[in-house]
Each structure stands twice: as C-alpha cells, then as structure tokens.
Amino acid sequence: MRIRDRFGISERTQVKVTRLMELALVGLLFVGVYELNPGIVVNCAVGLLVVQLPAIVERDYEVPMDAALTLWITTAAFLHALGTVGLPGMESSFYRTLPVWDDVTHALSASVVAAVAYATVRAFDEHSESISLPRKVTFAYVLAFTMAFGVAWEVLEYAITLATGVVGVDTVLTQYSVEDTLGDLVWNTVGGLLVALWGHLYLTDVVGALRERLATNSREA
C-alpha cells in the first residue's frame, strides 16, 4: 500500500501542498535577492527550475507525473532551498543549525535520483527482449547509480567551495568536513535503498510510459 493511501492524502491535497511550496520558493528567492546572498538566490532559482520538470516531462515526453510524484520532487527541491535560508529570527540557516536537515535533504534528493535510475533501467528491461535484468541486479544498479551520483555531487561541492574561495565570493554549496561528506554519502545510500526496495509501488506508470516511448522510437527508426 502506498503511503498516501494509508494516510488518506487526497490528490487535491497533494496538489495544494505542491503549489504552496512552489510559492514559498519564490518568496525564498526574493529573500536571497533582498539579502544579496548568492547562495540563497542560486539554490532557490535551481529549485524553481527543478519543480517545473514534472510538467515539462509530462507535456513534452508524455510521461505521466501524478500528484504524488510531483510532490515528491517538489519537496526535495523546497527543503533544500529552505535549508539555505532558515526562518526569520534565526542567526543561521537550517543546514548550519540542524544537522538532521542535511541528512533528510540528502536522502530525499538521492531518492529522486534513484527514481530516475529505476524507471530508466526498468523501461529498457521491459522494452528489449535481449535485456533481462533480475530484480537483484536492478536493485544493485539503482543503489550503485545513486551512490556514484552522490560521490560526483560531493566532488562538485568541493570544487565549487575551492573555486569560490580563490575568487573571494560566497559559495553557493558548502562542504563542511570529511565527516559531513561521509554522512552525506550514507544518507544518499539510504535514499537509493528506499527506491530500490519500493520503487515498483510508485513508478510503474512512469516505467510503462518510457517503455512505450522506446517502442515508438524503435518503430520510427
């Protein structure tokens, strides 16, 4: 049973929560502009771009993105952006004052990456008769892909931190310590593990749409 079904969360409620977070992202962006904080501005702007992806994917590629999937992606983007700002009256951001915030956002963002990996590999598996991936192989692939993406992200964070330090401007991504990096990778793995175990409950429609698109492209080739 899906989480939304267990707790009785209607599609209408999910859409409302998604819209509320999108509006909040716009507000956070203005906070960054007002404070002349490039980190807040960049992270909120990227978040606003990310939350448009479900609509673009559904419109341009005919991949169904229901309210739950859209809420999933929007929540990941919103919590990350909110973590760079905090709340009025706070001396620092959530990322600096609440260590668990970083853990949650990494697990959630990693789960989105894992969902992309899962849907893609399952679509190819179902599309091609020459590909046969047992569930254990799919599980290992999704987990490995998520972990590799997490490592690449940490390298990017480190490079940006070094580059902004050399230039003398505020960084838009911060790497605090080796322990923090290792913790991030652990929580990335948790996010990937959740999707590897239960992705089939939430991504079946997406997999089917991708499979059909692959079939259409094969016929037209």
N, CA, C and O of each residue as an XYZ file, in Angstrom:
884
protein
N       0.831     -1.200      0.000
C       0.000      0.000      0.000
C       0.867      1.251      0.000
O       1.861      1.325      0.722
N       0.488      2.235     -0.812
C       1.232      3.476     -0.872
C       0.980      4.317      0.379
O      -0.064      4.212      1.023
N       1.977      5.160      0.705
C       1.880      5.986      1.906
C       0.664      6.895      1.847
O      -0.045      7.053      2.841
N       0.415      7.501      0.672
C      -0.709      8.437      0.545
C      -2.040      7.727      0.781
O      -2.976      8.323      1.314
N      -2.127      6.453      0.386
C      -3.359      5.692      0.601
C      -3.535      5.336      2.075
O      -4.643      5.379      2.608
N      -2.441      4.989      2.713
C      -2.511      4.606      4.126
C      -2.994      5.769      4.987
O      -3.770      5.579      5.923
N      -2.522      6.989      4.659
C      -2.883      8.151      5.466
C      -4.052      8.943      4.881
O      -4.437      9.975      5.431
N      -4.611      8.473      3.785
C      -5.777      9.125      3.214
C      -5.505     10.511      2.663
O      -6.353     11.396      2.779
N      -4.338     10.719      2.065
C      -3.991     12.026      1.497
C      -4.515     12.085      0.068
O      -4.052     11.342     -0.798
N      -5.467     12.955     -0.176
C      -6.097     13.031     -1.491
C      -5.179     13.692     -2.508
O      -4.238     14.401     -2.149
N      -5.466     13.449     -3.776
C      -4.688     14.073     -4.850
C      -4.813     15.589     -4.789
O      -3.841     16.305     -5.027
N      -5.998     16.075     -4.474
C      -6.207     17.523     -4.384
C      -5.321     18.142     -3.308
O      -4.745     19.211     -3.512
N      -5.213     17.472     -2.172
C      -4.355     17.965     -1.094
C      -2.897     17.980     -1.522
O      -2.168     18.925     -1.218
N      -2.471     16.945     -2.221
C      -1.091     16.887     -2.697
C      -0.789     18.037     -3.649
O       0.280     18.644     -3.577
N      -1.724     18.336     -4.536
C      -1.536     19.441     -5.479
C      -1.435     20.767     -4.730
O      -0.598     21.606     -5.064
N      -2.279     20.959     -3.724
C      -2.255     22.203     -2.952
C      -0.927     22.378     -2.225
O      -0.359     23.470     -2.212
N      -0.437     21.303     -1.624
C       0.842     21.371     -0.912
C       1.974     21.683     -1.887
O       2.875     22.462     -1.574
N       1.923     21.076     -3.060
C       2.936     21.338     -4.083
C       2.932     22.802     -4.487
O       3.989     23.428     -4.563
N       1.753     23.354     -4.747
C       1.638     24.761     -5.149
C       2.133     25.684     -4.035
O       2.781     26.696     -4.301
N       1.826     25.329     -2.799
C       2.263     26.140     -1.666
C       3.785     26.187     -1.581
O       4.364     27.245     -1.332
N       4.426     25.053     -1.785
C       5.886     25.015     -1.741
C       6.497     25.778     -2.909
O       7.543     26.409     -2.754
N       5.861     25.729     -4.068
C       6.355     26.491     -5.208
C       6.300     27.987     -4.922
O       7.244     28.716     -5.228
N       5.194     28.444     -4.336
C       5.073     29.860     -3.973
C       6.101     30.236     -2.908
O       6.678     31.323     -2.945
N       6.322     29.329     -1.962
C       7.315     29.587     -0.921
C       8.713     29.702     -1.514
O       9.524     30.502     -1.049
N       8.994     28.907     -2.536
C      10.296     29.002     -3.210
C      10.498     30.377     -3.826
O      11.593     30.936     -3.766
N       9.446     30.917     -4.416
C       9.528     32.271     -4.979
C       9.832     33.273     -3.869
O      10.665     34.165     -4.033
N       9.144     33.116     -2.733
C       9.396     34.003     -1.602
C      10.822     33.898     -1.094
O      11.448     34.911     -0.783
N      11.341     32.678     -1.008
C      12.721     32.482     -0.561
C      13.715     33.101     -1.535
O      14.757     33.618     -1.134
N      13.379     33.041     -2.816
C      14.244     33.664     -3.821
C      14.342     35.164     -3.585
O      15.427     35.738     -3.673
N      13.219     35.799     -3.287
C      13.223     37.239     -3.014
C      13.987     37.560     -1.734
O      14.609     38.617     -1.629
N      13.943     36.654     -0.766
C      14.740     36.838      0.446
C      16.224     36.878      0.096
O      16.969     37.720      0.596
N      16.641     35.961     -0.765
C      18.035     35.935     -1.188
C      18.446     37.187     -1.931
O      19.547     37.701     -1.735
N      17.553     37.682     -2.793
C      17.837     38.914     -3.532
C      17.935     40.090     -2.568
O      18.835     40.923     -2.683
N      17.001     40.153     -1.613
C      16.981     41.251     -0.634
C      18.253     41.257      0.205
O      18.810     42.317      0.493
N      18.707     40.072      0.596
C      19.897     39.969      1.437
C      21.187     39.951      0.630
O      22.278     39.887      1.197
N      21.062     40.010     -0.700
C      22.228     39.948     -1.598
C      23.071     38.709     -1.298
O      24.300     38.769     -1.240
N      22.381     37.594     -1.111
C      23.040     36.333     -0.775
C      23.017     35.418     -1.998
O      21.976     34.845     -2.319
N      24.156     35.272     -2.687
C      24.171     34.457     -3.911
C      23.839     32.992     -3.660
O      23.265     32.331     -4.526
N      24.194     32.474     -2.479
C      23.891     31.079     -2.175
C      22.401     30.813     -2.151
O      21.925     29.832     -2.721
N      21.660     31.702     -1.482
C      20.204     31.550     -1.421
C      19.592     31.723     -2.801
O      18.722     30.950     -3.202
N      20.045     32.737     -3.528
C      19.485     33.021     -4.856
C      19.680     31.836     -5.796
O      18.735     31.402     -6.456
N      20.894     31.318     -5.859
C      21.189     30.218     -6.783
C      20.418     28.956     -6.402
O      19.824     28.306     -7.262
N      20.425     28.612     -5.128
C      19.738     27.390     -4.703
C      18.232     27.477     -4.892
O      17.598     26.489     -5.263
N      17.651     28.644     -4.643
C      16.207     28.806     -4.847
C      15.863     28.826     -6.333
O      14.845     28.271     -6.747
N      16.716     29.468     -7.135
C      16.472     29.508     -8.580
C      16.546     28.102     -9.177
O      15.714     27.725    -10.002
N      17.538     27.342     -8.758
C      17.646     25.956     -9.232
C      16.437     25.150     -8.771
O      15.904     24.335     -9.525
N      16.007     25.377     -7.533
C      14.828     24.686     -7.026
C      13.590     24.984     -7.847
O      12.794     24.088     -8.127
N      13.424     26.246     -8.237
C      12.272     26.627     -9.061
C      12.323     25.960    -10.429
O      11.287     25.597    -10.986
N      13.520     25.799    -10.966
C      13.657     25.100    -12.248
C      13.316     23.617    -12.092
O      12.649     23.030    -12.945
N      13.777     23.028    -11.007
C      13.532     21.600    -10.775
C      12.042     21.308    -10.651
O      11.564     20.303    -11.177
N      11.301     22.180     -9.959
C       9.876     21.896     -9.745
C       9.057     22.045    -11.028
O       7.893     21.648    -11.074
N       9.666     22.618    -12.071
C       8.975     22.697    -13.361
C       9.168     21.428    -14.190
O       8.454     21.209    -15.169
N      10.125     20.601    -13.802
C      10.445     19.414    -14.596
C       9.281     18.433    -14.755
O       9.073     17.928    -15.859
N       8.511     18.141    -13.694
C       7.397     17.200    -13.893
C       6.436     17.631    -14.992
O       6.026     16.810    -15.813
N       6.071     18.914    -15.015
C       5.145     19.406    -16.041
C       5.769     19.323    -17.428
O       5.090     18.983    -18.397
N       7.065     19.634    -17.526
C       7.756     19.585    -18.817
C       7.848     18.152    -19.326
O       7.594     17.883    -20.500
N       8.214     17.231    -18.429
C       8.332     15.820    -18.813
C       6.987     15.266    -19.267
O       6.914     14.520    -20.243
N       5.928     15.633    -18.556
C       4.600     15.134    -18.919
C       4.125     15.733    -20.237
O       3.524     15.037    -21.055
N       4.390     17.018    -20.446
C       3.919     17.693    -21.658
C       4.718     17.296    -22.890
O       4.141     16.983    -23.932
N       6.034     17.306    -22.776
C       6.884     17.101    -23.952
C       7.183     15.633    -24.242
O       7.436     15.272    -25.391
N       7.159     14.785    -23.220
C       7.536     13.385    -23.412
C       6.410     12.406    -23.082
O       6.581     11.191    -23.178
N       5.257     12.953    -22.691
C       4.064     12.146    -22.416
C       4.315     11.076    -21.356
O       3.805      9.958    -21.442
N       5.102     11.442    -20.368
C       5.351     10.560    -19.231
C       4.449     11.016    -18.084
O       4.559     12.159    -17.641
N       3.562     10.152    -17.596
C       2.622     10.573    -16.548
C       3.333     10.905    -15.241
O       4.078     10.091    -14.696
N       3.092     12.100    -14.759
C       3.653     12.538    -13.480
C       2.485     12.898    -12.569
O       2.002     14.030    -12.584
N       2.043     11.944    -11.787
C       0.872     12.204    -10.952
C       1.224     13.140     -9.798
O       2.379     13.529     -9.621
N       0.204     13.489     -9.022
C       0.385     14.474     -7.953
C       1.424     14.027     -6.930
O       2.173     14.850     -6.404
N       1.471     12.729     -6.647
C       2.409     12.219     -5.651
C       3.858     12.357     -6.115
O       4.724     12.758     -5.338
N       4.122     12.029     -7.372
C       5.480     12.158     -7.902
C       5.910     13.618     -7.945
O       7.048     13.948     -7.613
N       4.989     14.490     -8.359
C       5.297     15.917     -8.406
C       5.582     16.451     -7.012
O       6.500     17.248     -6.823
N       4.797     16.014     -6.039
C       5.014     16.432     -4.651
C       6.358     15.929     -4.139
O       7.061     16.644     -3.424
N       6.709     14.722     -4.498
C       7.993     14.121     -4.102
C       9.152     14.993     -4.581
O      10.035     15.344     -3.798
N       9.147     15.337     -5.854
C      10.222     16.139     -6.433
C      10.232     17.543     -5.848
O      11.293     18.080     -5.526
N       9.052     18.137     -5.711
C       8.953     19.499     -5.190
C       9.426     19.576     -3.741
O      10.087     20.539     -3.353
N       9.091     18.572     -2.949
C       9.519     18.552     -1.549
C      11.034     18.519     -1.438
O      11.614     19.210     -0.601
N      11.675     17.719     -2.278
C      13.142     17.649     -2.266
C      13.755     19.006     -2.588
O      14.684     19.448     -1.912
N      13.236     19.669     -3.623
C      13.766     20.974     -4.024
C      13.486     22.034     -2.961
O      14.352     22.850     -2.648
N      12.276     22.017     -2.410
C      11.883     23.035     -1.433
C      12.684     22.923     -0.139
O      13.182     23.927      0.369
N      12.813     21.714      0.396
C      13.532     21.550      1.654
C      15.001     21.929      1.511
O      15.598     22.476      2.438
N      15.582     21.639      0.353
C      16.974     22.041      0.132
C      17.092     23.562      0.129
O      17.974     24.119      0.783
N      16.206     24.232     -0.604
C      16.257     25.694     -0.666
C      15.983     26.310      0.703
O      16.671     27.246      1.112
N      14.981     25.789      1.411
C      14.660     26.307      2.741
C      15.830     26.126      3.696
O      16.057     26.954      4.578
N      16.565     25.048      3.517
C      17.713     24.794      4.382
C      18.805     25.835      4.261
O      19.575     26.033      5.201
N      18.886     26.508      3.115
C      19.901     27.552      2.931
C      19.475     28.880      3.541
O      20.291     29.790      3.690
N      18.190     28.992      3.896
C      17.661     30.267      4.391
C      17.382     30.220      5.890
O      17.855     31.074      6.639
N      16.617     29.227      6.326
C      16.172     29.199      7.710
C      14.887     29.987      7.878
O      14.174     30.228      6.904
N      14.590     30.385      9.087
C      13.380     31.141      9.382
C      13.739     32.509      9.948
O      14.829     32.688     10.491
N      12.825     33.482      9.827
C      13.090     34.816     10.391
C      13.444     34.730     11.879
O      12.787     34.026     12.646
N      14.484     35.452     12.267
C      14.912     35.435     13.657
C      16.042     34.466     13.931
O      16.699     34.553     14.969
N      16.278     33.534     13.006
C      17.373     32.588     13.178
C      18.690     33.247     12.798
O      18.758     34.004     11.830
N      19.736     32.956     13.565
C      21.038     33.535     13.280
C      21.719     32.851     12.109
O      22.616     33.424     11.491
N      21.303     31.641     11.802
C      21.924     30.907     10.709
C      20.876     30.023     10.041
O      19.733     29.937     10.489
N      21.294     29.367      8.957
C      20.370     28.531      8.190
C      20.123     27.198      8.880
O      20.821     26.828      9.824
N      19.111     26.482      8.385
C      18.821     25.151      8.915
C      20.000     24.204      8.720
O      20.267     23.352      9.567
N      20.702     24.356      7.602
C      21.829     23.470      7.337
C      22.908     23.604      8.410
O      23.586     22.634      8.746
N      23.058     24.816      8.942
C      24.101     25.053      9.941
C      23.629     24.744     11.364
O      24.429     24.352     12.215
N      22.343     24.920     11.618
C      21.837     24.769     12.986
C      21.200     23.407     13.260
O      21.127     22.974     14.410
N      20.740     22.734     12.204
C      20.080     21.433     12.364
C      20.788     20.384     11.507
O      20.486     20.258     10.321
N      21.714     19.636     12.080
C      22.430     18.615     11.300
C      21.498     17.624     10.609
O      21.799     17.141      9.517
N      20.359     17.320     11.249
C      19.433     16.351     10.672
C      18.819     16.870      9.375
O      18.365     16.084      8.543
N      18.803     18.189      9.200
C      18.239     18.762      7.972
C      19.027     18.292      6.756
O      18.452     17.910      5.737
N      20.341     18.326      6.876
C      21.203     17.882      5.785
C      20.973     16.404      5.493
O      20.970     15.992      4.333
N      20.782     15.611      6.535
C      20.540     14.177      6.356
C      19.250     13.931      5.574
O      19.223     13.142      4.630
N      18.191     14.615      5.981
C      16.888     14.428      5.337
C      16.921     14.866      3.881
O      16.421     14.162      3.004
N      17.510     16.031      3.622
C      17.520     16.538      2.243
C      18.374     15.672      1.330
O      18.042     15.486      0.160
N      19.466     15.145      1.854
C      20.294     14.265      1.027
C      19.560     12.968      0.707
O      19.594     12.498     -0.430
N      18.902     12.393      1.697
C      18.156     11.155      1.453
C      17.023     11.393      0.460
O      16.784     10.571     -0.424
N      16.327     12.518      0.608
C      15.198     12.817     -0.267
C      15.660     13.100     -1.695
O      15.082     12.586     -2.653
N      16.702     13.917     -1.832
C      17.223     14.217     -3.170
C      17.775     12.962     -3.838
O      17.584     12.749     -5.035
N      18.462     12.134     -3.051
C      19.006     10.888     -3.597
C      17.892      9.959     -4.053
O      18.055      9.223     -5.027
N      16.763      9.990     -3.357
C      15.648      9.130     -3.758
C      15.091      9.548     -5.116
O      14.630      8.704     -5.885
N      15.131     10.847     -5.414
C      14.686     11.322     -6.729
C      15.639     10.827     -7.814
O      15.206     10.367     -8.871
N      16.943     10.927     -7.542
C      17.946     10.417     -8.485
C      17.751      8.916     -8.693
O      17.801      8.426     -9.822
N      17.531      8.199     -7.606
C      17.322      6.752     -7.694
C      16.067      6.418     -8.488
O      16.034      5.422     -9.211
N      15.033      7.246     -8.355
C      13.793      7.013     -9.098
C      14.029      7.125    -10.599
O      13.485      6.342    -11.377
N      14.838      8.097    -11.002
C      15.182      8.243    -12.421
C      15.926      7.003    -12.907
O      15.633      6.469    -13.977
N      16.896      6.552    -12.105
C      17.666      5.362    -12.475
C      16.766      4.136    -12.565
O      16.872      3.350    -13.506
N      15.888      3.975    -11.593
C      14.997      2.807    -11.568
C      14.064      2.800    -12.774
O      13.948      1.790    -13.468
N      13.401      3.924    -13.021
C      12.442      3.989    -14.130
C      13.127      3.735    -15.467
O      12.574      3.065    -16.339
N      14.328      4.272    -15.623
C      15.051      4.116    -16.886
C      15.455      2.665    -17.131
O      15.204      2.118    -18.205
N      16.078      2.049    -16.137
C      16.561      0.680    -16.334
C      15.406     -0.305    -16.476
O      15.506     -1.265    -17.239
N      14.310     -0.079    -15.750
C      13.156     -0.966    -15.878
C      12.496     -0.819    -17.250
O      12.024     -1.800    -17.824
N      12.466      0.403    -17.770
C      11.877      0.627    -19.091
C      12.677     -0.096    -20.170
O      12.095     -0.724    -21.055
N      14.000     -0.013    -20.104
C      14.836     -0.720    -21.082
C      14.686     -2.230    -20.926
O      14.661     -2.963    -21.915
N      14.589     -2.684    -19.694
C      14.437     -4.115    -19.437
C      13.142     -4.647    -20.041
O      13.134     -5.717    -20.649
N      12.051     -3.908    -19.877
C      10.760     -4.353    -20.397
C      10.641     -4.145    -21.907
O       9.872     -4.837    -22.575
N      11.404     -3.193    -22.437
C      11.312     -2.888    -23.868
C      12.042     -3.907    -24.729
O      11.526     -4.344    -25.757
N      13.233     -4.281    -24.311
C      14.090     -5.128    -25.146
C      14.076     -6.584    -24.688
O      14.261     -6.879    -23.507
N      13.854     -7.485    -25.637
C      13.889     -8.915    -25.322
C      15.315     -9.399    -25.069
O      15.524    -10.441    -24.448
N      16.295     -8.631    -25.558
C      17.694     -9.024    -25.372
C      18.224     -8.629    -23.995
O      19.330     -9.011    -23.613
N      17.425     -7.860    -23.257
C      17.818     -7.443    -21.910
C      16.929     -8.151    -20.894
O      15.701     -8.096    -20.974
N      17.560     -8.802    -19.959
C      16.807     -9.472    -18.898
C      17.525     -9.233    -17.576
O      18.560     -9.838    -17.299
N      16.968     -8.355    -16.776
C      17.598     -7.987    -15.515
C      16.788     -8.537    -14.341
O      15.666     -8.090    -14.100
N      17.340     -9.490    -13.618
C      16.662     -9.973    -12.412
C      16.490     -8.834    -11.414
O      17.201     -7.830    -11.473
N      15.569     -8.996    -10.527
C      15.281     -7.931     -9.559
C      16.510     -7.575     -8.725
O      16.716     -6.409     -8.388
N      17.326     -8.575     -8.393
C      18.527     -8.305     -7.600
C      19.509     -7.424     -8.362
O      20.168     -6.567     -7.773
N      19.604     -7.635     -9.676
C      20.507     -6.822    -10.496
C      19.992     -5.389    -10.573
O      20.765     -4.438    -10.459
N      18.686     -5.241    -10.765
C      18.092     -3.905    -10.789
C      18.331     -3.196     -9.462
O      18.672     -2.014     -9.432
N      18.151     -3.920     -8.378
C      18.388     -3.373     -7.038
C      19.821     -2.856     -6.920
O      20.046     -1.732     -6.472
N      20.784     -3.680     -7.322
C      22.194     -3.308     -7.219
C      22.514     -2.118     -8.116
O      23.279     -1.233     -7.731
N      21.927     -2.097     -9.319
C      22.182     -0.999    -10.251
C      21.678      0.321     -9.688
O      22.397      1.320     -9.699
N      20.451      0.326     -9.197
C      19.867      1.562     -8.659
C      20.701      2.078     -7.495
O      20.968      3.276     -7.396
N      21.105      1.179     -6.625
C      21.901      1.575     -5.467
C      23.269      2.101     -5.899
O      23.727      3.123     -5.389
N      23.924      1.410     -6.836
C      25.243      1.833     -7.306
C      25.169      3.173     -8.031
O      26.031      4.033     -7.847
N      24.134      3.349     -8.859
C      23.971      4.609     -9.591
C      23.786      5.771     -8.619
O      24.387      6.831     -8.790
N      22.961      5.569     -7.609
C      22.708      6.628     -6.633
C      23.968      6.978     -5.858
O      24.251      8.153     -5.625
N      24.720      5.968     -5.460
C      25.957      6.211     -4.724
C      26.978      6.936     -5.593
O      27.659      7.848     -5.122
N      27.089      6.535     -6.864
C      28.030      7.186     -7.777
C      27.642      8.643     -8.011
O      28.500      9.524     -8.047
N      26.351      8.886     -8.169
C      25.881     10.263     -8.349
C      26.198     11.094     -7.108
O      26.582     12.259     -7.212
N      26.034     10.484     -5.935
C      26.336     11.189     -4.694
C      27.804     11.565     -4.588
O      28.138     12.663     -4.142
N      28.681     10.658     -4.997
C      30.116     10.955     -4.988
C      30.424     12.102     -5.945
O      31.185     13.008     -5.607
N      29.838     12.063     -7.131
C      30.054     13.135     -8.107
C      29.578     14.476     -7.551
O      30.218     15.506     -7.760
N      28.452     14.452     -6.844
C      27.922     15.689     -6.255
C      28.867     16.242     -5.187
O      29.089     17.451     -5.121
N      29.418     15.371     -4.360
C      30.343     15.817     -3.320
C      31.610     16.404     -3.936
O      32.155     17.382     -3.424
N      32.077     15.815     -5.024
C      33.241     16.363     -5.732
C      32.909     17.747     -6.279
O      33.730     18.661     -6.207
N      31.700     17.899     -6.826
C      31.268     19.201     -7.338
C      31.212     20.231     -6.212
O      31.666     21.363     -6.380
N      30.658     19.842     -5.069
C      30.607     20.750     -3.916
C      32.007     21.199     -3.515
O      32.241     22.380     -3.255
N      32.931     20.251     -3.469
C      34.306     20.561     -3.077
C      34.947     21.515     -4.072
O      35.623     22.466     -3.681
N      34.734     21.262     -5.361
C      35.315     22.115     -6.401
C      34.752     23.533     -6.327
O      35.489     24.509     -6.467
N      33.440     23.639     -6.104
C      32.818     24.961     -6.011
C      33.322     25.706     -4.779
O      33.576     26.910     -4.835
N      33.465     24.987     -3.666
C      33.976     25.614     -2.445
C      35.385     26.149     -2.659
O      35.700     27.261     -2.234
N      36.236     25.362     -3.318
C      37.601     25.811     -3.604
C      37.604     27.005     -4.550
O      38.314     27.984     -4.323
N      36.804     26.917     -5.613
C      36.785     27.976     -6.621
C      36.303     29.300     -6.041
O      36.900     30.347     -6.293
N      35.231     29.255     -5.271
C      34.711     30.497     -4.690
C      35.670     31.063     -3.648
O      35.744     32.278     -3.460
N      36.409     30.175     -2.968
C      37.402     30.645     -2.013
C      38.535     31.380     -2.701
O      39.028     32.389     -2.196
N      38.948     30.874     -3.857
C      40.015     31.525     -4.620
C      39.555     32.875     -5.150
O      40.290     33.860     -5.091
N      38.334     32.911     -5.667
C      37.795     34.150     -6.240
C      37.453     35.158     -5.150
O      37.502     36.367     -5.377
N      37.108     34.658     -3.971
C      36.772     35.550     -2.875
C      35.312     35.933     -2.792
O      34.978     37.022     -2.324
N      34.428     35.036     -3.248
C      32.986     35.294     -3.166
C      32.340     34.201     -2.319
O      32.939     33.157     -2.061
N      31.101     34.466     -1.891
C      30.377     33.474     -1.093
C      30.069     32.245     -1.937
O      29.689     32.356     -3.103
N      30.238     31.083     -1.336
C      29.958     29.847     -2.059
C      28.464     29.555     -2.084
O      27.731     29.934     -1.171
N      28.021     28.877     -3.140
C      26.603     28.517     -3.250
C      26.360     27.105     -2.725
O      25.222     26.726     -2.446
N      27.430     26.334     -2.595
C      27.364     24.999     -1.991
C      28.510     24.889     -0.998
O      29.629     25.315     -1.285
N      28.238     24.324      0.156
C      29.245     24.288      1.209
C      29.564     22.857      1.609
O      28.674     22.028      1.800
N      30.862     22.593      1.729
C      31.313     21.296      2.233
C      32.011     21.563      3.560
O      33.053     22.218      3.600
N      31.434     21.053      4.646
C      31.893     21.438      5.971
C      33.091     20.635      6.463
O      34.011     21.202      7.052
N      33.093     19.326      6.232
C      34.169     18.483      6.744
C      34.112     17.120      6.072
O      33.157     16.795      5.366
N      35.154     16.329      6.306
C      35.171     14.968      5.770
C      34.045     14.147      6.398
O      33.395     13.348      5.725
N      33.828     14.357      7.696
C      32.747     13.629      8.381
C      31.394     13.974      7.778
O      30.537     13.106      7.614
N      31.211     15.246      7.449
C      29.954     15.679      6.830
C      29.764     15.017      5.473
O      28.664     14.584      5.129
N      30.844     14.946      4.708
C      30.775     14.313      3.389
C      30.416     12.834      3.502
O      29.570     12.336      2.759
N      31.061     12.138      4.431
C      30.760     10.718      4.621
C      29.310     10.521      5.066
O      28.641      9.583      4.634
N      28.840     11.407      5.924
C      27.447     11.332      6.354
C      26.489     11.542      5.196
O      25.468     10.863      5.087
N      26.833     12.498      4.323
C      26.002     12.741      3.137
C      25.909     11.490      2.272
O      24.834     11.141      1.783
N      27.043     10.818      2.088
C      27.057      9.622      1.245
C      26.228      8.496      1.866
O      25.573      7.733      1.156
N      26.262      8.402      3.181
C      25.446      7.387      3.859
C      23.964      7.657      3.629
O      23.207      6.737      3.318
N      23.545      8.911      3.779
C      22.129      9.233      3.600
C      21.710      9.168      2.138
O      20.551      8.884      1.833
N      22.654      9.432      1.229
C      22.363      9.201     -0.192
C      22.030      7.728     -0.430
O      21.105      7.388     -1.167
N      22.807      6.877      0.214
C      22.581      5.437      0.076
C      21.223      5.035      0.641
O      20.544      4.173      0.083
N      20.832      5.657      1.743
C      19.513      5.377      2.326
C      18.407      5.724      1.333
O      17.467      4.951      1.145
N      18.525      6.901      0.694
C      17.533      7.301     -0.298
C      17.468      6.333     -1.462
O      16.384      5.974     -1.922
N      18.638      5.909     -1.940
C      18.677      4.945     -3.039
C      18.110      3.600     -2.635
O      17.440      2.938     -3.427
N      18.378      3.195     -1.401
C      17.888      1.910     -0.899
C      16.359      1.880     -0.840
O      15.740      0.873     -1.184
N      15.761      2.976     -0.406
C      14.299      3.043     -0.319
C      13.650      2.858     -1.689
O      12.657      2.144     -1.827
N      14.225      3.511     -2.701
C      13.664      3.388     -4.053
C      13.933      2.001     -4.624
O      13.066      1.417     -5.275
N      15.125      1.474     -4.384
C      15.451      0.137     -4.885
C      14.496     -0.912     -4.316
O      14.170     -1.892     -4.986
N      14.054     -0.700     -3.084
C      13.152     -1.657     -2.441
C      11.691     -1.459     -2.833
O      10.968     -2.428     -3.063
N      11.258     -0.197     -2.908
C       9.828      0.070     -3.087
C       9.493      0.933     -4.302
O       8.374      1.432     -4.418
N      10.448      1.109     -5.199
C      10.189      1.923     -6.384
C       9.057      1.392     -7.240
O       8.346      2.165     -7.882
N       8.882      0.070     -7.256
C       7.838     -0.530     -8.096
C       6.439     -0.112     -7.656
O       5.496     -0.201     -8.442
N       6.293      0.340     -6.417
C       4.975      0.753     -5.934
C       4.562      2.118     -6.481
O       3.372      2.421     -6.568
N       5.543      2.936     -6.849
C       5.261      4.318     -7.209
C       5.600      4.670     -8.656
O       5.131      5.687     -9.166
N       6.397      3.854     -9.315
C       6.940      4.245    -10.619
C       6.466      3.366    -11.766
O       7.002      3.464    -12.869
N       5.487      2.521    -11.540
C       5.015      1.610    -12.585
C       4.502      2.358    -13.808
O       4.825      1.988    -14.938
N       3.709      3.404    -13.598
C       3.161      4.169    -14.724
C       4.261      4.866    -15.511
O       4.214      4.928    -16.740
N       5.246      5.388    -14.801
C       6.365      6.059    -15.468
C       7.153      5.060    -16.300
O       7.509      5.342    -17.444
N       7.424      3.898    -15.731
C       8.141      2.848    -16.462
C       7.376      2.458    -17.719
O       7.971      2.317    -18.786
N       6.067      2.283    -17.604
C       5.247      1.914    -18.757
C       5.282      2.961    -19.852
O       5.359      2.624    -21.034
N       5.226      4.235    -19.469
C       5.260      5.314    -20.462
C       6.615      5.372    -21.163
O       6.682      5.574    -22.375
N       7.686      5.194    -20.404
C       9.020      5.188    -21.013
C       9.185      3.998    -21.950
O       9.793      4.117    -23.014
N       8.647      2.860    -21.555
C       8.715      1.665    -22.412
C       7.988      1.906    -23.726
O       8.492      1.550    -24.791
N       6.810      2.506    -23.658
C       6.045      2.796    -24.869
C       6.773      3.790    -25.760
O       6.736      3.681    -26.985
N       7.431      4.757    -25.141
C       8.174      5.736    -25.941
C       9.361      5.079    -26.637
O       9.656      5.388    -27.791
N      10.037      4.179    -25.941
C      11.140      3.440    -26.563
C      10.630      2.605    -27.730
O      11.288      2.518    -28.767
N       9.464      1.993    -27.565
C       8.879      1.184    -28.635
C       8.529      2.052    -29.836
O       8.752      1.658    -30.981
N       7.980      3.234    -29.572
C       7.631      4.158    -30.659
C       8.870      4.608    -31.410
O       8.876      4.644    -32.641
N       9.915      4.950    -30.676
C      11.163      5.382    -31.313
C      11.776      4.261    -32.145
O      12.351      4.514    -33.203
N      11.655      3.020    -31.667
C      12.200      1.878    -32.408
C      11.448      1.668    -33.720
O      12.054      1.354    -34.744
N      10.138      1.841    -33.687
C       9.338      1.670    -34.908
C       9.622      2.767    -35.922
O       9.583      2.528    -37.129
N       9.908      3.970    -35.434
C      10.151      5.101    -36.328
C      11.570      5.116    -36.863
O      11.851      5.781    -37.860
N      12.472      4.389    -36.208
C      13.885      4.390    -36.628
C      14.064      3.643    -37.952
O      15.182      3.542    -38.457
